[in-house]
Amino acid sequence: MLKEDISKTNDNFERYKERISNFSGEFELGLFIFISRKSLIWIILFFGLAFVGAKLYLRYTAPIYEASSVIQVQTSNQANKLLNVENLYGSSENTNGLAEAVELLRSKVFLKRVLSKLPLEVSYYSEGTLLNNELYTGSPFNVEIKRKDNSIAGIKVYVDFNSNNSGVINFVSDGKNYSEDYTSNKWLKFPQFDLKINITNYQKIQKQQGAVKENAFYFTVNDTNSLVNTCYSNLTVKLLNEEAKTIAISFKDFNPQKAADIVTAITEEYTSFDIERKGESSKSVIDFIDMQLNAVYEQLKTSENSIQDFKKTNNVSEDNELKNTNTNRLNGLEDQIIALELEENVLKKIGDNINNSKSIDTYTLLAMLAGTESEANISKSVTELHRLLVQKEEMLYQVTPNSEAIIAIDFSIDIQKKLLKESIKSVLSNIGLRKNELQKKANEFAGSFQKLPVNEVEYARLQRLFNINEKYYTLLLEKRTEFSISKAGFVSQNVVLEKADIPVAPVSPSSKITYISYLLIAFLLSLLLILFRYLSHNEINSLNEISKYTHASISILGIVPKCKQDIPVSQLLVDKSPKSLIAEAFRSIRTNLQFISNAPGPKTIALTSTISGEGKTFVAINLAGIIAFSGKKVVIIDLDMRKPKIHIGFNAENTKGMSTLLIGKGEIEESIQHSSLENLDFITAGPIPPNPSELIISDKMDQIIDHLKTIYDIIIIDNPPVGLVSDGISMIQKADYPIYIFRAEYSKRNFIQNVDRLFNEANIKRLSVVLNGVDIERKSYGYNYGYGYGYGYGYGYGYYDEGTKSSVKKSFLKK
C-alpha cells in the first residue's frame, strides 16, 4: 500500500514537472481570437492608414504611360530581282534578319538617331509642390538655344512672365545666380548659351498664374547622351512571332504624347533607315564609277583622235585584212588585262580607304566589290569588320573609350583590318601574276604583226586601244545604270500592324495593385501586432486557463465578477447589494466550500495570492460577510503584517492586533473588534513587527487559533502573498479551506506555478482557486467554462440590483 502511494506521488510529481516545462507551449485559438478582438481598434487603424496611404501614393506619384506598336519586317528590292543582282547588298531575308532587326531597333545608336528627329533638345516643365509635369509639345512657350558649352545641360532655367512678350529668366550655374529680363523673340546672351523665348499661348499662362496655387514654369537643356541613356531604359523591343516576322516596340514615359511620338518615330525611322543605308552605298559606288568614266572617256577620246589623225596622215583604209585570227586573240587578251586592271583599281581603292580613313563604310566596300572575282574572298572579312565596328559603337554609350572592353574590341578590329589588308595584298599579287602572263602572251601575238607593213600594224594597234577603251567605257555605263536602277528600286515593305496611339490610362501606378498592396501591408501589420500581443500575453483571463495549466488537479471554487461601480473604502459590498451578481458569486463560493469539507465544528479559511493587488483582502471581507449572513459567527484575522489592510476595510484603529497578541501583549478579547454586520468580527494586524515570519510560525499562533475556534464558527485568515514572502504558507497548510486568489487580466500565467508548488511540493491537497475581477459582460474565449463553476451554475442571471440591471440585460442578449 505504501509503495502504491509512493508511486502515485511520483507520477503526480512527474506530471507537475512536465506541466512546468511545457507551460504556455501550445497554440490557443481562443486566446488568439480574444486578442484579435481586443486589437480591433488597431486593426481598423492600420487598414484606415493603408487606405489613406494608397490614396496619397496614387495622388502624389507621377503616372507612367506606355505606348506600343507592332511592325512586320519584310524588305526586298524589285529592281535587283529584275536585274538578277539580288546579292548586290546581301540578302535581306536571311535567317538572322529578324534578330538583327531587333538589335538595331533597341540599339543606342539607332535610338540616338530617332531622338534627333523629335523636339527633345529642350524639355519644358510645370513645377508643382510634389510633382513636376513635363509639358512636351503642350508648353505655352518655346525656346531656341545656341550652346556655348555643355555646362547648361540638366540645369533648371525658370521662366517668369510679366506680360505677353516679356518676363524674367532665373537659373543657377556653378554656384552663381543668373537673373535677366527678356523680351519675346529677342536673343538673350549668357556665358553658357544664347537663348530666344517665344511665347505661344499667353492665355494658358494667365490661367495657370490665376490658379489658387501657382506653379512655376521652367525648362532644361538636354545632353544627347544622357537623354539616350534615359530613354534607353524605358524602351522595350521584343520578337513577337518569328514565323510572322513581327516585332513589338513599347516605350514608357510620364508624358503620354511623348511616349507615343517616340514609338511612332522609331517605326518610321526604321522604315527609312535600311533604304537610306543602301542608297548611301549605291551613291558611293556610282560616284566611283563616274570618276572612272571621266578617266576612261578622256582615254577613249584620245584614242579616237589618234586614229583619225593617223588615217588622214597615212591614207589608211579600214577595209584591209587586219582582223585575222591573231588580232582577235590579241584583243581578247587585252580585254582580260583591262578587266584585271579594273579589279586592281577597285582593290587599291579599298586598301587606301582602310589605311587612310578612321571610319570605314563597310556598305560602300561591299558595293564596290560586287561583281568582282574577289568578292567571295574579301566580303566575309568586310562583314566581320562591320560587325565589330557596330559593336564598338554600341559599347561607347555604356563605357569610356579607355575602358578594358573598348581596348579589347579595338584589338579585334585591328586584327580584322590586318587580315583584310593581307587578303587584298594576296589578291593584288595574284592579279599581278595573271597580268604578267597575259601580257607575255599578248607580246607573242604582237610579234606576228612585225611582218605586216608598218602603217597597217600601227593602225591595228591604235584600233585595238580604241576598242579596249570603248568596251571599258561601255561596261562602266552598264554598271552605273544597274546601280541607279537598284537604288531607285529598293522599297521597304515593313508593315506597321499596330500604330502607337496616345495612351489614356497609365500603366503605373495601378490603382488595383496599389490598393491590394497597401491593404496586404495593413493585414500583415495587424497579424504581426496580434502575434506579438499573443506571444507577449501572460495574463489569466478565465478559470479555463487555470484548469488547463494545472490539468484540472486544483479545485476550482468559483469566480468573483468585476465590480462596475466604485468599491467603497470598507470593500464590503454584500451587505449593501445582497441580490447583486457579486453577492450571488460569494454565495456560490460559500456553497462550494461544503464540497471541500463538510465535517462539523469550527473551520479555518486561509486566503493568499501571488502578489499584492489581486483582491485577496476584498474576497476575505465579502466572503466573511456572506457567511455571517447565514447566521454563523465569523472572525477575520489580518496576518499580512507587512502591508495590513483589514483595519482600512473596516475603518478601525490598528494600535493593537495580531502582532501584539503573538508577542504576548494583551488579551484576545481586547483585540477583537466588531463590524457593523451582525456575527462578523475582525482582528487587525497591529503594529508592523520586524519579524512577522517568526511570529506566524510560533506556537502562540496555534494557541490563538484554538482559542478563537471556541468563540467562532468560521475563522478567515488574510495571509500575506506567498509569491513575495513565505509567511503565510504554514497557515495555508493548516487551514481547513486553503484558497488561492487570482485576478483576471492582472495575474500572470506563471503565477499558476505557485499553485502547483503549493499543491505538489507543500502537499496542500485541499487548495482551491477563486478567480477575482472577471468581466462577465465580455463574451471572450473560455469565460463560459468559468461560469459553470461560479454564480451562473444553477442561478442563471436572475439576481441583480438596480445598478447592474441594464448591463446584465446586455450581457444576456449577447449570449
C-alpha positions in Angstrom: 0.0 0.0 0.0 2.8 2.3 0.9 4.6 1.5 -2.4 1.4 2.4 -4.3 1.1 5.7 -2.5 4.8 6.5 -3.3 4.4 5.5 -6.9 1.2 7.6 -7.2 3.1 10.6 -5.6 6.0 10.2 -8.1 3.6 10.1 -11.1 1.9 13.3 -9.9 5.3 14.9 -9.4 6.4 13.9 -12.9 3.2 15.3 -14.3 3.9 18.5 -12.4 7.4 18.9 -13.8 6.0 18.3 -17.3 3.4 21.0 -16.8 6.1 23.4 -15.7 8.4 22.7 -18.7 5.5 22.9 -21.3 3.9 25.9 -19.7 2.4 28.1 -22.4 3.9 26.0 -25.2 0.7 25.3 -27.1 -1.2 27.5 -29.5 -4.6 28.6 -28.1 -7.1 29.6 -30.8 -9.5 31.0 -28.2 -6.8 33.3 -26.9 -5.8 34.3 -30.4 -9.4 35.3 -31.2 -9.7 37.2 -27.9 -6.6 39.2 -28.6 -7.7 39.8 -32.2 -11.0 41.3 -30.9 -9.1 43.3 -28.3 -6.8 44.7 -31.1 -9.8 45.5 -33.4 -9.2 49.3 -33.0 -5.6 48.9 -34.0 -6.6 46.7 -37.0 -9.2 49.3 -38.1 -6.5 52.0 -37.7 -4.0 50.0 -39.8 -6.5 49.5 -42.6 -7.6 53.1 -42.5 -4.0 54.3 -42.7 -3.4 51.8 -45.5 -6.3 53.2 -47.5 -5.2 56.8 -46.9 -1.6 55.8 -47.8 -2.8 54.3 -51.0 -4.8 57.4 -51.8 -1.8 59.6 -51.2 0.5 57.4 -53.2 -1.8 57.5 -56.2 -2.3 61.2 -55.8 1.4 62.2 -55.5 3.1 59.6 -57.6 3.7 60.6 -61.2 1.7 58.3 -63.6 3.7 56.4 -66.2 2.2 55.9 -69.6 3.1 53.2 -72.2 2.7 53.5 -75.9 3.3 50.4 -78.1 3.4 49.4 -81.8 3.8 46.2 -83.8 5.7 46.1 -87.1 6.2 43.3 -89.6 9.7 43.2 -91.0 10.0 42.4 -94.7 12.3 44.1 -97.2 13.0 43.4 -100.9 14.4 45.1 -104.0 12.3 44.5 -107.1 14.9 46.1 -109.3 17.6 43.7 -108.1 15.3 40.8 -108.8 14.6 42.2 -112.3 18.3 42.7 -113.0 19.3 39.4 -111.3 21.6 41.2 -108.9 19.8 40.1 -105.6 23.1 39.6 -103.8 24.4 43.1 -104.6 23.9 44.2 -101.0 23.5 40.8 -99.3 20.2 39.0 -98.8 17.7 40.8 -96.6 15.7 37.7 -95.9 18.4 35.6 -94.2 17.6 33.6 -91.1 19.3 36.3 -88.9 17.4 39.2 -90.4 14.8 39.3 -87.5 17.4 39.1 -84.8 19.4 41.9 -86.5 16.3 44.0 -86.8 15.6 43.6 -83.1 19.1 44.5 -82.1 19.1 47.5 -84.4 15.8 48.8 -83.0 16.9 48.7 -79.4 20.5 49.9 -80.0 21.5 53.2 -78.6 23.0 54.3 -82.0 19.6 53.9 -83.6 17.8 55.5 -80.7 20.0 58.5 -80.8 19.1 58.8 -84.5 15.4 58.6 -83.6 15.6 61.2 -80.8 17.4 63.6 -83.0 14.2 63.8 -85.2 12.0 64.8 -82.2 11.8 68.2 -80.4 13.7 66.9 -77.4 16.7 69.3 -77.3 14.8 71.3 -74.7 12.3 69.9 -72.1 9.6 72.1 -70.7 8.0 71.6 -67.2 5.4 72.9 -64.9 6.7 72.7 -61.3 4.3 71.6 -58.5 4.7 71.1 -54.8 5.5 67.4 -55.1 5.2 66.6 -58.8 6.7 68.1 -61.9 4.7 67.8 -65.1 6.5 67.6 -68.4 4.7 69.8 -70.9 6.5 68.4 -74.0 4.7 69.9 -77.0 2.0 71.4 -74.9 4.3 74.1 -73.5 2.8 77.7 -73.8 6.3 78.9 -74.8 9.3 77.6 -76.7 13.0 78.3 -76.6 15.7 78.5 -79.2 19.2 77.6 -77.8 22.7 78.3 -79.0 25.0 76.4 -76.7 28.5 77.7 -75.9 29.4 74.7 -73.8 27.6 71.7 -72.3 27.6 73.0 -68.7 24.0 74.2 -69.0 22.7 70.7 -69.6 20.3 69.5 -67.0 20.1 72.8 -65.1 16.6 74.2 -64.4 16.0 77.5 -66.1 12.9 79.2 -64.6 10.8 81.5 -66.8 8.5 84.1 -65.2 6.0 86.0 -67.4 5.2 89.7 -66.8 3.2 90.2 -70.0 2.6 88.5 -73.3 6.0 89.5 -74.6 8.3 89.9 -71.6 9.4 88.3 -68.3 12.4 87.2 -66.2 14.9 84.3 -66.6 16.3 82.8 -63.5 18.8 79.9 -63.0 21.8 78.8 -61.0 25.0 77.6 -62.7 28.3 76.7 -61.0 27.0 78.2 -57.7 26.2 81.6 -59.3 22.7 83.0 -59.7 21.7 84.4 -63.0 18.6 86.7 -63.5 17.8 88.6 -66.6 14.8 90.3 -68.1 13.8 89.1 -71.6 11.7 90.2 -74.5 9.8 87.7 -76.6 11.6 86.7 -79.9 14.8 88.6 -78.9 18.1 86.9 -78.2 19.4 87.0 -74.7 23.1 86.2 -74.0 24.5 84.3 -71.1 28.0 82.8 -70.5 26.8 79.3 -71.1 24.4 79.9 -74.0 22.3 82.3 -76.0 18.6 81.9 -76.0 15.4 83.3 -77.5 12.0 82.8 -75.9 8.8 82.8 -77.9 5.5 83.0 -76.0 2.9 81.0 -77.9 -0.1 80.7 -75.6 -0.2 83.6 -73.0 -3.8 82.7 -72.1 -2.7 79.4 -70.8 0.0 81.1 -68.8 -2.5 83.6 -67.3 -4.9 80.7 -66.4 -2.2 78.9 -64.6 -1.0 82.1 -62.8 -4.5 82.8 -61.7 -4.9 79.4 -60.1 -5.1 79.0 -56.3 -1.6 77.6 -56.2 0.6 78.9 -58.9 3.1 76.5 -60.5 6.4 77.8 -61.9 7.5 77.1 -65.5 11.0 76.0 -66.2 12.9 74.2 -68.9 16.1 72.1 -69.1 18.6 71.8 -72.0 19.2 68.1 -72.6 22.5 66.4 -73.1 22.2 64.0 -76.0 24.0 61.0 -74.4 22.1 61.5 -71.1 18.8 61.7 -73.0 19.7 58.5 -74.9 20.6 56.6 -71.7 17.4 57.8 -70.0 15.1 56.8 -72.9 17.0 53.5 -73.5 16.0 52.2 -70.1 12.3 52.9 -70.9 12.4 51.2 -74.4 11.4 47.6 -74.9 11.8 45.7 -78.2 10.9 42.1 -78.4 10.2 39.5 -81.1 6.5 38.6 -81.1 6.3 35.9 -83.8 9.3 34.6 -85.7 7.2 33.0 -88.4 5.1 36.1 -88.9 8.3 38.3 -88.6 6.6 40.7 -86.2 8.3 42.9 -83.6 6.7 44.7 -80.7 8.0 48.1 -79.7 6.9 49.9 -76.5 8.1 52.9 -74.6 7.2 54.3 -71.1 7.2 57.9 -70.1 5.5 60.4 -67.8 4.1 62.2 -70.8 1.7 60.1 -72.9 2.1 62.2 -76.1 5.9 61.9 -75.8 5.7 58.1 -75.4 3.5 57.8 -78.5 5.7 60.1 -80.5 8.9 58.2 -79.7 7.3 54.8 -80.7 6.0 56.3 -83.9 9.4 57.9 -84.7 11.1 54.5 -84.2 8.7 52.7 -86.6 9.0 55.5 -89.2 12.8 55.8 -88.8 13.3 52.0 -89.2 11.2 52.0 -92.4 13.5 54.6 -94.0 16.8 53.5 -92.3 17.6 50.5 -94.5 16.7 52.3 -97.7 18.9 55.2 -96.7 21.9 53.0 -95.9 21.5 51.1 -99.2 21.1 54.3 -101.0 24.3 55.7 -99.5 26.1 52.6 -100.6 24.8 52.9 -104.2 25.7 56.6 -104.3 29.3 55.8 -103.2 29.6 53.2 -106.0 28.0 55.5 -108.6 30.5 58.2 -107.6 33.4 55.8 -108.0 32.0 54.7 -111.4 31.6 58.3 -112.5 35.2 59.0 -111.6 36.3 56.0 -113.7 34.1 57.1 -116.6 35.7 60.5 -116.7 39.2 59.0 -116.9 38.2 56.3 -119.5 36.3 58.9 -121.5 39.4 61.0 -121.9 41.4 57.9 -122.9 38.7 56.9 -125.4 38.6 60.4 -126.9 42.4 60.5 -127.2 42.4 57.1 -128.9 39.7 58.2 -131.3 41.6 61.4 -132.2 44.8 59.4 -132.8 43.1 57.0 -135.2 41.5 59.9 -137.2 44.9 61.7 -137.4 46.7 58.6 -138.4 44.1 57.8 -141.1 44.3 61.3 -142.6 48.1 61.4 -142.5 48.8 57.9 -143.9 45.7 57.4 -146.0 44.9 54.0 -144.3 41.7 52.2 -145.3 39.6 50.3 -142.9 38.8 47.6 -145.5 42.0 45.6 -145.0 42.6 42.2 -143.7 43.7 43.2 -140.1 41.0 41.3 -138.4 42.6 38.0 -138.6 42.7 35.3 -136.0 45.8 36.6 -134.3 44.2 40.0 -134.0 41.0 38.7 -132.4 43.1 36.6 -129.9 45.2 39.7 -129.1 42.0 41.7 -128.5 40.7 39.0 -126.1 44.0 39.1 -124.1 43.8 42.8 -123.9 40.2 42.6 -122.6 41.3 40.3 -119.8 44.2 42.6 -118.9 41.8 45.6 -118.8 39.4 43.7 -116.5 42.2 42.8 -114.2 43.4 46.4 -114.1 39.8 47.5 -113.2 39.7 44.9 -110.4 43.2 46.0 -109.3 42.0 49.7 -109.1 39.0 48.7 -107.0 41.2 46.7 -104.5 43.7 49.6 -104.3 40.8 52.0 -103.7 39.6 49.7 -100.8 43.1 49.4 -99.4 43.5 53.2 -99.5 40.1 53.5 -97.7 41.2 51.2 -95.0 44.6 52.8 -94.5 43.6 56.5 -94.6 40.0 56.6 -93.1 39.3 56.4 -89.4 35.6 55.5 -90.1 35.1 52.7 -92.6 31.9 52.5 -94.5 31.6 48.7 -94.9 28.4 49.0 -97.0 30.4 51.0 -99.6 33.2 48.4 -99.6 30.7 45.6 -100.2 29.1 47.5 -103.0 32.5 48.2 -104.7 33.3 44.5 -104.5 30.0 43.5 -106.1 30.6 41.7 -109.4 34.4 41.3 -109.0 36.1 38.0 -108.8 37.5 38.8 -105.4 34.0 39.4 -103.8 33.7 35.9 -102.3 37.2 36.1 -100.7 37.0 39.6 -99.2 33.3 40.2 -98.4 33.4 37.9 -95.4 36.2 39.9 -93.8 34.5 43.2 -94.6 31.2 41.8 -93.0 33.1 40.7 -89.8 34.8 44.2 -89.6 31.4 45.8 -89.9 30.1 43.7 -87.0 33.0 44.7 -84.8 32.6 48.4 -85.6 28.9 48.4 -84.8 29.6 46.6 -81.5 32.2 49.2 -80.6 29.7 52.0 -81.3 27.1 50.3 -79.1 29.6 49.9 -76.2 30.8 53.6 -76.3 27.3 54.5 -74.9 28.0 52.4 -71.8 31.7 52.6 -71.1 34.5 55.1 -71.6 36.9 55.0 -74.6 39.8 54.0 -72.3 37.9 51.0 -70.7 39.2 47.5 -71.0 36.2 46.4 -73.1 36.9 49.1 -75.7 40.6 48.3 -75.8 39.8 44.6 -76.3 37.4 45.3 -79.2 39.9 47.8 -80.8 42.4 45.0 -80.7 40.0 42.7 -82.5 39.2 45.5 -85.1 43.0 46.0 -85.7 43.4 42.2 -86.3 40.5 42.1 -88.7 41.9 45.1 -90.6 45.3 43.3 -90.9 43.6 40.2 -92.2 41.6 42.3 -94.7 44.8 44.1 -95.8 46.6 40.7 -96.2 43.7 39.4 -98.2 43.8 42.4 -100.5 47.6 42.2 -100.8 47.3 38.5 -101.7 44.6 39.1 -104.3 46.6 42.0 -105.8 49.7 39.7 -106.0 47.6 37.1 -107.9 46.2 39.8 -110.2 49.8 41.0 -110.9 50.9 37.5 -111.8 47.9 37.0 -114.1 48.6 40.3 -115.8 52.2 39.4 -116.5 51.2 36.1 -118.0 48.5 37.7 -120.2 50.9 40.5 -121.2 53.5 37.9 -122.2 51.1 36.1 -124.4 49.9 39.4 -125.9 53.5 40.3 -126.8 53.9 36.9 -128.6 50.8 37.7 -130.7 52.0 41.2 -131.3 55.2 39.8 -132.8 53.3 38.2 -135.6 52.3 41.7 -136.8 56.0 42.7 -137.4 55.9 41.0 -140.8 53.0 43.3 -141.8 53.5 46.8 -143.3 54.4 49.4 -140.6 51.4 51.6 -141.2 48.9 48.8 -141.0 50.5 47.5 -137.8 50.3 50.9 -136.2 46.8 51.4 -137.3 45.8 48.0 -135.9 47.4 48.9 -132.6 45.5 52.2 -132.4 42.3 50.5 -133.3 42.9 47.9 -130.7 43.4 50.5 -127.9 40.3 52.3 -129.0 38.2 49.1 -128.9 39.6 48.4 -125.4 38.7 51.8 -124.1 35.3 51.6 -125.8 34.5 48.3 -124.1 35.7 49.6 -120.7 33.6 52.7 -121.1 30.5 50.6 -122.1 31.0 48.3 -119.1 31.1 51.2 -116.7 28.0 52.7 -118.2 26.2 49.4 -117.8 27.2 49.1 -114.1 26.2 52.7 -113.4 22.8 52.0 -114.9 22.4 48.9 -112.8 23.2 50.7 -109.6 21.0 53.6 -110.4 18.0 51.3 -111.1 18.8 49.3 -107.9 18.9 52.5 -105.8 15.6 53.6 -107.2 14.0 50.1 -106.9 14.8 49.4 -103.2 11.5 49.9 -101.3 10.9 48.9 -97.7 7.9 46.6 -97.3 7.8 46.9 -93.5 4.2 47.0 -92.3 3.0 48.8 -89.2 0.4 46.3 -87.9 -0.5 48.4 -84.9 0.1 52.1 -84.7 1.2 53.8 -81.5 -1.8 55.6 -80.1 -1.6 58.2 -77.2 -2.2 56.1 -74.0 -5.2 57.2 -71.9 -4.7 55.2 -68.8 -1.3 54.9 -67.0 0.3 51.5 -66.6 1.9 52.6 -63.3 0.9 53.1 -60.6 -2.0 50.7 -60.9 -4.9 51.6 -58.6 -5.9 48.0 -58.1 -2.4 46.8 -57.4 -1.7 49.8 -55.1 -4.8 49.2 -53.0 -4.2 45.5 -52.8 -0.5 46.1 -51.8 -1.4 48.6 -49.1 -4.2 46.5 -47.7 -1.9 43.5 -47.7 0.6 45.5 -45.7 -2.1 46.5 -43.3 -3.1 42.9 -42.9 0.5 41.8 -42.3 0.9 44.6 -39.7 -2.3 43.6 -38.0 -1.2 40.0 -38.0 2.2 40.9 -36.6 0.6 43.0 -33.9 -1.8 40.2 -32.9 1.1 37.7 -32.9 3.2 40.0 -30.8 0.4 40.5 -28.3 -0.4 36.8 -28.4 3.2 35.8 -27.7 3.7 38.5 -25.0 0.2 37.8 -23.5 0.7 36.5 -19.9 -2.4 37.4 -18.0 -5.1 35.0 -16.7 -8.5 35.6 -18.2 -10.7 32.7 -17.2 -10.9 29.6 -15.0 -10.5 27.6 -18.1 -6.8 28.6 -18.3 -6.2 27.8 -14.6 -7.8 24.4 -15.1 -5.9 23.8 -18.3 -2.4 24.6 -17.0 -3.0 22.7 -13.8 -4.5 19.7 -15.7 -7.6 20.1 -13.5 -5.7 18.9 -10.5 -6.6 22.1 -8.4 -10.2 22.6 -7.2 -12.0 25.5 -8.8 -14.0 27.2 -6.2 -15.6 30.0 -8.2 -15.3 33.4 -9.7 -16.0 36.9 -8.5 -17.4 39.3 -11.1 -15.7 42.6 -11.8 -17.5 45.4 -9.9 -18.7 48.1 -12.3 -19.2 50.7 -9.5 -16.6 52.3 -7.3 -15.7 50.0 -4.4 -16.1 51.7 -1.0 -13.2 52.0 1.4 -14.7 49.3 3.5 -14.6 46.9 0.5 -17.7 45.2 1.9 -20.3 45.0 -0.8 -22.6 42.0 0.0 -24.4 43.9 2.8 -25.3 46.9 0.5 -26.4 44.8 -2.5 -27.5 41.4 -1.2 -29.1 40.5 -4.6 -26.3 41.7 -6.8 -24.2 39.4 -9.0 -21.2 39.8 -6.7 -23.3 38.7 -3.7 -24.5 35.7 -5.6 -20.9 34.8 -6.6 -19.9 34.8 -3.0 -22.9 32.6 -2.1 -21.8 30.2 -4.8 -18.3 30.1 -3.3 -19.8 29.6 0.2 -21.8 26.6 -1.1 -18.8 25.1 -3.0 -16.8 25.2 0.3 -19.0 22.4 1.5 -17.7 20.1 -1.2 -14.1 20.5 0.2 -15.0 19.7 3.8 -18.4 19.3 5.4 -17.3 17.9 8.7 -19.0 19.5 11.8 -17.1 22.0 14.0 -15.4 25.3 13.6 -13.4 25.8 10.4 -10.4 27.9 9.3 -10.3 29.6 5.8 -6.8 30.8 4.8 -6.6 33.1 1.8 -3.4 34.1 -0.1 -2.3 35.2 -3.6 0.9 35.6 -5.5 1.4 39.4 -5.3 -0.4 42.3 -3.8 -3.4 43.8 -5.7 -5.1 40.5 -6.7 -8.1 41.1 -4.4 -7.2 38.8 -1.5 -8.5 41.2 1.2 -11.6 42.1 -0.8 -12.5 38.4 -1.2 -11.8 37.7 2.5 -14.1 40.6 3.7 -17.0 39.8 1.4 -16.8 36.0 1.9 -16.9 36.6 5.7 -19.9 38.9 5.2 -21.8 36.4 3.1 -21.1 33.6 5.7 -22.2 35.9 8.5 -25.5 36.4 6.7 -26.1 32.6 7.1 -26.1 33.1 10.9 -22.6 31.8 11.6 -20.2 33.7 13.7 -17.2 34.8 11.7 -13.9 36.5 12.6 -11.3 37.8 10.1 -7.6 37.8 11.1 -5.2 40.0 9.3 -1.8 38.2 9.1 -0.5 40.4 6.3 1.6 42.3 8.9 3.9 43.9 6.3 1.1 45.5 4.5 -2.1 45.3 6.6 -5.5 46.3 5.1 -8.3 44.8 7.2 -8.3 47.9 9.5 -8.7 50.1 6.5 -11.6 48.0 5.2 -13.5 48.3 8.5 -12.3 51.9 9.2 -10.8 50.8 12.5 -7.7 51.5 14.5 -4.6 49.3 14.2 -2.9 50.1 17.5 -3.2 46.5 18.7 -3.8 43.2 16.9 -2.1 40.0 15.9 1.4 41.4 16.2 0.8 42.4 19.9 -1.0 39.1 20.6 1.8 37.0 19.2 4.4 38.7 21.4 2.2 38.1 24.5 0.9 41.7 25.0 -2.8 42.0 25.6 -5.7 39.6 25.6 -7.5 38.1 22.6 -10.9 39.6 23.7 -9.3 43.0 23.8 -8.0 42.8 20.2 -11.4 41.6 18.8 -13.3 44.4 17.1 -16.9 44.3 15.9 -18.1 45.3 12.5 -21.4 46.9 11.5 -22.6 43.5 10.3 -24.0 41.1 12.8 -21.9 38.0 13.5 -18.8 39.5 11.8 -15.8 40.4 13.9 -12.2 41.1 13.0 -8.7 41.3 14.5 -6.3 43.8 12.8 -2.6 43.1 12.1 -1.5 45.6 14.7 1.8 47.5 14.6 4.2 46.3 11.9 6.8 43.9 13.6 10.4 43.4 12.4 10.0 39.6 12.3 6.5 38.7 11.1 7.6 35.2 9.7 8.8 34.1 13.1 5.6 35.3 14.8 3.3 33.5 12.4 5.1 30.1 12.8 5.3 30.4 16.6 3.2 28.2 19.0 1.4 31.3 20.1 -0.3 31.4 16.7 -1.7 28.0 17.1 -3.0 28.9 20.6 -4.8 32.0 19.3 -6.5 29.9 16.5 -7.6 27.3 19.0 -9.0 29.9 21.3 -10.9 31.6 18.5 -12.4 28.3 17.5 -14.2 28.2 20.9 -15.8 31.5 20.1 -16.4 31.5 16.3 -17.7 29.1 13.7 -15.5 30.3 10.9 -12.1 31.9 11.1 -10.9 33.6 7.9 -7.2 34.4 7.8 -5.9 37.1 5.4 -2.4 35.8 4.7 0.5 37.7 3.0 1.1 36.9 -0.7 3.2 33.7 -1.0 4.7 34.9 -4.2 6.6 37.6 -2.3 7.2 36.1 1.2 6.7 32.7 2.7 5.0 33.9 5.9 1.5 32.5 5.0 2.5 29.0 3.9 2.2 27.5 7.3 -1.3 28.8 7.9 -2.3 27.6 4.3 -1.1 24.1 5.2 -3.1 24.1 8.5 -6.3 25.6 7.1 -9.4 23.6 6.5 -10.2 25.6 3.4 -6.9 27.0 1.8 -7.9 29.4 -1.0 -5.6 30.9 -3.7 -6.8 34.2 -5.3 -6.1 35.2 -8.9 -7.3 38.4 -10.6 -8.5 38.3 -14.2 -6.4 40.3 -16.6 -4.0 41.1 -13.8 -2.4 37.9 -12.5 0.3 36.4 -14.8 0.0 32.9 -16.1 3.2 31.9 -14.5 1.5 32.6 -11.1 -0.2 29.3 -11.7 3.1 27.6 -11.0 2.9 28.8 -7.4 -0.4 26.9 -7.0 1.3 23.8 -8.5 4.2 24.2 -6.0 1.8 24.5 -3.0 -0.2 21.5 -4.2 2.7 19.2 -5.0 5.7 20.4 -3.0 3.9 21.8 0.1 1.4 18.9 -0.2 -1.6 21.2 0.3 -4.2 18.9 -1.4 -7.2 20.9 -0.3 -6.1 24.0 -2.1 -8.7 25.6 -4.2 -8.8 28.7 -6.5 -11.0 31.7 -6.8 -10.7 34.0 -9.9 -11.5 37.6 -9.0 -12.4 40.6 -11.2 -13.9 38.7 -14.1 -15.6 40.9 -16.7 -18.8 38.9 -17.3 -20.2 41.2 -19.9 -17.4 40.4 -22.4 -18.0 37.3 -24.3 -14.4 36.3 -24.7 -12.9 32.9 -25.0 -13.1 30.5 -22.1 -15.5 32.5 -20.0 -18.4 30.2 -20.4 -16.3 27.5 -18.8 -15.7 29.7 -15.8 -19.5 30.4 -15.3 -20.1 26.7 -14.6 -18.1 27.0 -11.5 -19.4 30.3 -10.4 -22.7 32.2 -9.8 -24.0 31.1 -13.2 -24.2 27.5 -12.1 -27.8 26.9 -11.1 -28.6 30.5 -10.7 -28.7 32.0 -14.2 -28.9 35.8 -14.2 -32.0 36.2 -12.0 -30.3 38.2 -9.3 -29.2 41.7 -9.8 -29.6 45.1 -8.3 -30.8 48.3 -9.9 -27.3 49.5 -10.6 -26.4 46.5 -12.8 -29.8 45.7 -14.4 -29.1 47.2 -17.8 -25.7 45.8 -18.1 -26.8 42.3 -17.3 -29.6 42.5 -19.9 -27.0 43.5 -22.5 -24.8 40.5 -21.4 -27.8 38.2 -21.7 -28.7 39.5 -25.1 -25.1 39.0 -26.3 -25.3 35.3 -25.3 
